[in-house]
Amino acid sequence: MNLRMVGFSFRTTPIEIREKLAFGPESLRIALERANSELLCETVLLSTCNRVEFYLAGEDVPLPGPKEIAGFLGRIHSVNPVDLENHIYFYDGHAAVRHLFRVTGSLDSMVLGEGQIAAQAKQALESAREGGCVGPMLNALFQHARVVARRIRTETGIAQGHVSVSSLAVDFVREVFDHFADKTVAVIGAGKMGELTLKHLAELKPKRILVTNRSPEKARAIAAGCGGQAVPFEQLDDLLVRSDIVLSTTGANEPIVDQARWQRVRSQRRKGTMVVIDIAVPRDFEPSLHDGETMCLYNIDDLQKVREARIAERRRHIGAAESLVENEVAAFGADWSRRRNGPVIARLTRDFEAKRKVVVEQLMQKIAGRVASEDRATIEGAFRLLQNQFLHGPISALAEETSRPATGQHTLLDALRKLFRIHD
């Protein structure tokens, strides 16, 4: 199996370098165009925030190694290839298959069990197809990787439970409320994490979303993005009176809602429990406000504790997922070898068949009239049996080699092609 993976990931490469190697849509298109003329093999380029990996394949062609890929990236991104060589890793043959299956199955992800990487691998294949960089091996490999990722997610518990802060916030809200059509969600502040969390909260389809920020322009922009209503920051008390769910993520140096403010707000509220997700650091709400009745207050540490517990639960399923990967690596290797060996076996069989028929026909002409028709059938059967016995050895040896990783550039298949003068 002439296959190689060469890459960089968060496990080997600091973010300062990964940032320089990252590909956007346009730079990816250019890289794939240049791969066709410079790398001279099938190429799929998987680029995410946590990894940049080249998957390389081809029949009877030398594949680029780590230094060649470092040089290629150096030319694409204008970085010194020498600075990359200490961070690069690579796998060949079955090891490269195993690595891709572990990557798409999220076993090699920063967050165990995350599902985004499988979609990113699918997009990487589609981009490489559009760039004309994909041949039969990488097409088959990445299609099989999708099957593996799906099996890992559905047959093991490795993806159970949300683990992102934004998704966990929604889980906390669901513990208090079972419906949201009559609820008001309020957002105080909202940095990048706050906007992502708000997106998840908006999927609950609440009655209304209110947004306040010290910057009126920022409040209006966030409100426009989620179909909400901007509220002046000076009207924070009124916003809290009207709200059922509050997401707070300001950059204040001290709590913006203390006991005095909460007592003032609570005296005006006619609603039941308020759920507050305070993901600001420092915290926006005084911790003592949580009473489990009028206010359920969760901070970033609460979310992190649940996240760690869920990741620990996911780790219990690593063994089952790894076993599944190993089985699928063997299955892909066998399937690919059958595809690759099939034409050679068919050609070998046809050649032997043609030679057998010639020999048998010549023999029958020599003994014509001296043997009965049933004896002719016996003789022909004997020659056919001899042919099958001759072919059994090479075909069985190919099957046995299929189950083992290749140990060198030249394989038994190459030897058979040469010995029996089989040319594609």
ChimeraX attribute file (.defattr): number of C-alpha atoms within 10 A of each C-alpha:
attribute: neighborCount
match mode: 1-to-1
recipient: residues
	/A:1	23
	/A:2	19
	/A:3	22
	/A:4	23
	/A:5	26
	/A:6	23
	/A:7	22
	/A:8	24
	/A:9	23
	/A:10	17
	/A:11	12
	/A:12	14
	/A:13	18
	/A:14	13
	/A:15	14
	/A:16	8
	/A:17	16
	/A:18	21
	/A:19	12
	/A:20	13
	/A:21	22
	/A:22	18
	/A:23	21
	/A:24	10
	/A:25	9
	/A:26	8
	/A:27	13
	/A:28	20
	/A:29	16
	/A:30	13
	/A:31	21
	/A:32	22
	/A:33	16
	/A:34	16
	/A:35	21
	/A:36	16
	/A:37	9
	/A:38	13
	/A:39	18
	/A:40	17
	/A:41	21
	/A:42	25
	/A:43	26
	/A:44	28
	/A:45	25
	/A:46	23
	/A:47	24
	/A:48	19
	/A:49	13
	/A:50	18
	/A:51	20
	/A:52	19
	/A:53	20
	/A:54	20
	/A:55	24
	/A:56	26
	/A:57	27
	/A:58	20
	/A:59	15
	/A:60	11
	/A:61	11
	/A:62	14
	/A:63	20
	/A:64	20
	/A:65	16
	/A:66	19
	/A:67	15
	/A:68	15
	/A:69	20
	/A:70	23
	/A:71	19
	/A:72	20
	/A:73	19
	/A:74	18
	/A:75	13
	/A:76	16
	/A:77	16
	/A:78	12
	/A:79	17
	/A:80	13
	/A:81	18
	/A:82	12
	/A:83	12
	/A:84	21
	/A:85	15
	/A:86	11
	/A:87	17
	/A:88	19
	/A:89	16
	/A:90	17
	/A:91	18
	/A:92	21
	/A:93	17
	/A:94	20
	/A:95	16
	/A:96	19
	/A:97	28
	/A:98	21
	/A:99	19
	/A:100	27
	/A:101	29
	/A:102	22
	/A:103	17
	/A:104	28
	/A:105	31
	/A:106	24
	/A:107	23
	/A:108	19
	/A:109	20
	/A:110	12
	/A:111	12
	/A:112	18
	/A:113	28
	/A:114	21
	/A:115	17
	/A:116	13
	/A:117	21
	/A:118	22
	/A:119	13
	/A:120	15
	/A:121	23
	/A:122	16
	/A:123	15
	/A:124	19
	/A:125	23
	/A:126	16
	/A:127	20
	/A:128	25
	/A:129	18
	/A:130	13
	/A:131	20
	/A:132	15
	/A:133	25
	/A:134	23
	/A:135	17
	/A:136	13
	/A:137	20
	/A:138	22
	/A:139	18
	/A:140	14
	/A:141	20
	/A:142	22
	/A:143	14
	/A:144	18
	/A:145	27
	/A:146	19
	/A:147	15
	/A:148	24
	/A:149	26
	/A:150	15
	/A:151	15
	/A:152	27
	/A:153	18
	/A:154	12
	/A:155	14
	/A:156	18
	/A:157	18
	/A:158	27
	/A:159	23
	/A:160	16
	/A:161	18
	/A:162	18
	/A:163	22
	/A:164	14
	/A:165	19
	/A:166	20
	/A:167	18
	/A:168	20
	/A:169	26
	/A:170	19
	/A:171	15
	/A:172	19
	/A:173	22
	/A:174	14
	/A:175	9
	/A:176	13
	/A:177	14
	/A:178	8
	/A:179	11
	/A:180	18
	/A:181	11
	/A:182	10
	/A:183	18
	/A:184	19
	/A:185	27
	/A:186	27
	/A:187	31
	/A:188	26
	/A:189	24
	/A:190	24
	/A:191	16
	/A:192	9
	/A:193	14
	/A:194	23
	/A:195	19
	/A:196	15
	/A:197	23
	/A:198	24
	/A:199	15
	/A:200	16
	/A:201	23
	/A:202	18
	/A:203	10
	/A:204	16
	/A:205	16
	/A:206	17
	/A:207	13
	/A:208	18
	/A:209	23
	/A:210	23
	/A:211	29
	/A:212	26
	/A:213	22
	/A:214	14
	/A:215	11
	/A:216	15
	/A:217	11
	/A:218	17
	/A:219	25
	/A:220	18
	/A:221	14
	/A:222	24
	/A:223	19
	/A:224	13
	/A:225	11
	/A:226	18
	/A:227	12
	/A:228	21
	/A:229	17
	/A:230	22
	/A:231	22
	/A:232	15
	/A:233	18
	/A:234	11
	/A:235	10
	/A:236	19
	/A:237	16
	/A:238	14
	/A:239	23
	/A:240	25
	/A:241	18
	/A:242	19
	/A:243	22
	/A:244	23
	/A:245	25
	/A:246	24
	/A:247	25
	/A:248	24
	/A:249	24
	/A:250	24
	/A:251	15
	/A:252	13
	/A:253	11
	/A:254	14
	/A:255	17
	/A:256	15
	/A:257	19
	/A:258	15
	/A:259	14
	/A:260	8
	/A:261	13
	/A:262	17
	/A:263	12
	/A:264	12
	/A:265	18
	/A:266	17
	/A:267	9
	/A:268	13
	/A:269	16
	/A:270	9
	/A:271	12
	/A:272	11
	/A:273	18
	/A:274	25
	/A:275	26
	/A:276	25
	/A:277	27
	/A:278	27
	/A:279	26
	/A:280	24
	/A:281	15
	/A:282	14
	/A:283	21
	/A:284	24
	/A:285	24
	/A:286	16
	/A:287	16
	/A:288	9
	/A:289	16
	/A:290	16
	/A:291	11
	/A:292	12
	/A:293	10
	/A:294	15
	/A:295	18
	/A:296	18
	/A:297	21
	/A:298	20
	/A:299	19
	/A:300	15
	/A:301	11
	/A:302	16
	/A:303	22
	/A:304	15
	/A:305	11
	/A:306	17
	/A:307	18
	/A:308	12
	/A:309	13
	/A:310	17
	/A:311	20
	/A:312	13
	/A:313	16
	/A:314	18
	/A:315	17
	/A:316	13
	/A:317	18
	/A:318	18
	/A:319	12
	/A:320	14
	/A:321	24
	/A:322	17
	/A:323	11
	/A:324	18
	/A:325	25
	/A:326	16
	/A:327	12
	/A:328	19
	/A:329	25
	/A:330	18
	/A:331	15
	/A:332	21
	/A:333	21
	/A:334	18
	/A:335	15
	/A:336	18
	/A:337	18
	/A:338	16
	/A:339	13
	/A:340	15
	/A:341	17
	/A:342	13
	/A:343	13
	/A:344	20
	/A:345	20
	/A:346	11
	/A:347	17
	/A:348	20
	/A:349	16
	/A:350	12
	/A:351	13
	/A:352	18
	/A:353	15
	/A:354	11
	/A:355	13
	/A:356	17
	/A:357	14
	/A:358	12
	/A:359	12
	/A:360	16
	/A:361	12
	/A:362	12
	/A:363	14
	/A:364	16
	/A:365	9
	/A:366	10
	/A:367	10
	/A:368	12
	/A:369	9
	/A:370	10
	/A:371	11
	/A:372	10
	/A:373	11
	/A:374	9
	/A:375	11
	/A:376	17
	/A:377	10
	/A:378	12
	/A:379	16
	/A:380	19
	/A:381	12
	/A:382	12
	/A:383	16
	/A:384	17
	/A:385	12
	/A:386	13
	/A:387	16
	/A:388	14
	/A:389	11
	/A:390	12
	/A:391	15
	/A:392	12
	/A:393	10
	/A:394	16
	/A:395	19
	/A:396	11
	/A:397	12
	/A:398	19
	/A:399	14
	/A:400	11
	/A:401	17
	/A:402	22
	/A:403	16
	/A:404	12
	/A:405	14
	/A:406	16
	/A:407	9
	/A:408	8
	/A:409	11
	/A:410	11
	/A:411	13
	/A:412	14
	/A:413	19
	/A:414	13
	/A:415	12
	/A:416	17
	/A:417	16
	/A:418	11
	/A:419	9
	/A:420	12
	/A:421	10
	/A:422	16
	/A:423	8
	/A:424	7
